[in-house]
């Protein structure tokens, strides 16, 4: 089994979350991690992952356009290749209170779920709240990332 985790990290926070989740996944599967600007969705689709996790940053009150564009291209590539992904999941990095980004996180999840080629999307996004733009994360975030990865892994084994 394989997982691809892509992030949109400028300060390293998204990459840190991706690596934390990757450590949980690597116990049971092959893990690939990359930046949304450097990893073409076609390459990810060609690799036939069972799980795809997409991270986005909230900057200036907006969810990363690059991550949203990456997800849309992923949908097209999955359809073109006639492939499916068992489970999708999302995460956000941000400095705001979670209540202020819930709509953005839920919309990112819905965008990933729009593809008929993504069989299931984990129902909750991971909130990666940082203390300041450069980090560090709030103390609970990395533990939440490990839990999300473990739950997604467990769910993928049922599919």
C-alpha positions as CSV (number, residue, x, y, z in Angstrom):
1,X,0.0,0.0,0.0
2,X,1.1,3.6,-0.7
3,X,0.3,7.0,0.5
4,X,1.1,10.4,-1.0
5,X,1.1,13.5,1.3
6,X,1.4,16.8,-0.4
7,X,1.6,20.2,1.3
8,X,1.9,23.9,0.6
9,X,4.5,25.0,3.0
10,X,6.4,28.3,3.0
11,X,7.6,28.3,6.6
12,X,8.0,24.6,7.0
13,X,4.8,24.0,9.0
14,X,2.9,22.0,6.4
15,X,6.0,19.9,5.6
16,X,6.4,19.2,9.4
17,X,2.8,18.0,9.6
18,X,3.2,15.9,6.4
19,X,6.4,14.3,7.9
20,X,4.6,13.6,11.2
21,X,1.8,11.9,9.5
22,X,4.2,10.1,7.3
23,X,5.9,8.5,10.3
24,X,2.6,6.9,11.3
25,X,1.8,5.7,7.8
26,X,5.3,4.3,7.2
27,X,4.8,1.5,9.7
28,X,2.3,-0.1,7.3
29,X,2.9,1.4,3.8
30,X,5.2,3.2,1.4
31,X,5.1,7.0,2.1
32,X,5.8,9.8,-0.4
33,X,5.8,13.5,0.6
34,X,6.1,16.5,-1.6
35,X,5.2,20.2,-2.1
36,X,2.2,20.9,-4.3
37,X,4.3,23.2,-6.5
38,X,6.8,20.4,-7.1
39,X,4.7,17.3,-7.4
40,X,2.6,16.9,-10.5
41,X,-0.8,15.2,-9.8
42,X,-0.2,13.0,-12.9
43,X,2.9,11.6,-11.2
44,X,0.9,10.8,-8.0
45,X,-1.8,9.1,-10.0
46,X,0.8,7.1,-12.0
47,X,2.1,5.8,-8.6
48,X,-1.4,4.4,-7.8
49,X,-1.6,5.4,-4.1
50,X,-4.2,4.0,-1.8
51,X,-4.3,7.2,0.3
52,X,-3.8,10.9,-0.7
53,X,-3.5,13.6,2.0
54,X,-3.5,17.2,0.8
55,X,-2.4,20.1,2.9
56,X,-3.1,23.8,2.4
57,X,-2.1,26.9,4.3
58,X,-4.5,29.7,5.2
59,X,-2.8,33.0,4.4
60,X,-4.4,36.4,4.4
61,X,-7.7,34.7,5.4
62,X,-7.6,32.6,2.2
63,X,-6.9,28.9,1.6
64,X,-4.0,28.3,-0.6
65,X,-5.0,28.6,-4.3
66,X,-2.2,26.3,-5.2
67,X,-3.5,23.4,-3.1
68,X,-7.0,23.8,-4.4
69,X,-5.7,23.9,-8.0
70,X,-3.7,20.7,-7.3
71,X,-6.8,18.9,-6.1
72,X,-8.7,19.9,-9.2
73,X,-5.9,18.6,-11.4
74,X,-5.8,15.4,-9.4
75,X,-9.4,14.8,-10.2
76,X,-8.8,15.2,-13.9
77,X,-5.7,12.9,-13.8
78,X,-7.6,10.2,-11.9
79,X,-10.4,10.2,-14.4
80,X,-8.0,10.3,-17.4
81,X,-6.1,7.3,-16.0
82,X,-9.3,5.6,-14.8
83,X,-7.8,5.0,-11.4
84,X,-9.2,5.4,-7.9
85,X,-7.9,6.4,-4.5
86,X,-9.3,4.5,-1.4
87,X,-9.1,7.4,1.0
88,X,-8.4,11.1,0.9
89,X,-7.8,13.5,3.8
90,X,-6.9,17.2,4.2
91,X,-5.1,19.5,6.6
92,X,-4.7,23.2,7.1
93,X,-2.0,25.2,8.6
94,X,-3.0,28.5,10.1
95,X,-2.6,31.1,12.9
96,X,-6.3,31.7,13.5
97,X,-8.7,30.1,16.0
98,X,-10.1,26.8,14.6
99,X,-13.6,28.3,14.6
100,X,-12.4,30.9,12.1
101,X,-11.0,28.3,9.6
102,X,-13.6,25.6,9.9
103,X,-15.4,26.8,6.7
104,X,-12.2,26.7,4.8
105,X,-11.2,23.2,6.1
106,X,-14.7,21.8,5.3
107,X,-14.6,23.3,1.8
108,X,-11.2,21.8,1.2
109,X,-12.6,18.4,2.2
110,X,-15.6,18.9,0.0
111,X,-13.3,19.8,-3.0
112,X,-11.4,16.5,-2.5
113,X,-14.6,14.6,-2.2
114,X,-16.0,15.9,-5.5
115,X,-14.1,13.3,-7.5
116,X,-15.9,10.0,-8.1
117,X,-12.4,8.5,-8.2
118,X,-11.8,9.3,-4.5
119,X,-13.8,6.6,-2.8
120,X,-14.0,8.2,0.6
121,X,-12.7,11.3,2.3
122,X,-12.0,11.4,6.0
123,X,-14.8,13.5,7.4
124,X,-12.7,16.0,9.3
125,X,-9.7,18.0,8.2
126,X,-6.7,18.3,10.5
127,X,-6.3,21.8,12.0
128,X,-2.6,22.7,12.2
129,X,-2.7,25.8,14.3
130,X,0.6,27.5,14.7
131,X,1.5,30.1,17.4
132,X,3.1,32.4,14.8
133,X,3.5,32.2,11.0
134,X,7.0,30.7,11.5
135,X,5.7,28.1,14.0
136,X,5.8,26.3,16.3
137,X,2.5,24.4,16.3
138,X,0.2,24.6,19.3
139,X,1.2,21.7,21.6
140,X,-1.6,19.4,20.6
141,X,-1.3,19.6,16.8
142,X,1.4,16.9,16.1
143,X,-0.4,14.4,18.3
144,X,-3.6,15.2,16.4
145,X,-1.7,14.6,13.1
146,X,-0.5,11.2,14.3
147,X,-4.1,10.3,15.4
148,X,-5.5,11.4,12.0
149,X,-3.0,9.3,10.1
150,X,-3.7,6.3,12.3
151,X,-7.5,6.6,11.7
152,X,-7.1,7.1,8.0
153,X,-4.8,4.1,7.8
154,X,-7.3,2.0,9.8
155,X,-10.1,3.2,7.5
156,X,-8.1,2.3,4.4
157,X,-7.7,-1.3,5.5
158,X,-11.5,-1.6,5.7
159,X,-12.0,-0.4,2.1
